[in-house]
């Protein structure tokens, strides 16, 4: 799926919530801290990781391609 952000970035745990891949922000933070999320093919454990346009996030078989205006 594609997800368009407004602004320069969105935090990783907030992206998971905004795309309905998790039910709450706390669940998103737990998923990231548990090493269940990949960013650009690498496991990411930083909940506040800034996700910018062009980034690909993977979680539980779902792939999110982040788009937006980075200028």
Secondary structure as GFF3:
##gff-version 3
##sequence-region A 1 71
A	DSSP	beta_strand	2	5	.	.	.	ID=ss1
A	DSSP	beta_strand	10	11	.	.	.	ID=ss2
A	DSSP	alpha_helix	12	18	.	.	.	ID=ss3
A	DSSP	alpha_helix	25	33	.	.	.	ID=ss4
A	DSSP	beta_strand	37	39	.	.	.	ID=ss5
A	DSSP	beta_strand	42	43	.	.	.	ID=ss6
A	DSSP	beta_strand	50	51	.	.	.	ID=ss7
A	DSSP	beta_strand	56	59	.	.	.	ID=ss8
A	DSSP	beta_strand	62	68	.	.	.	ID=ss9
###
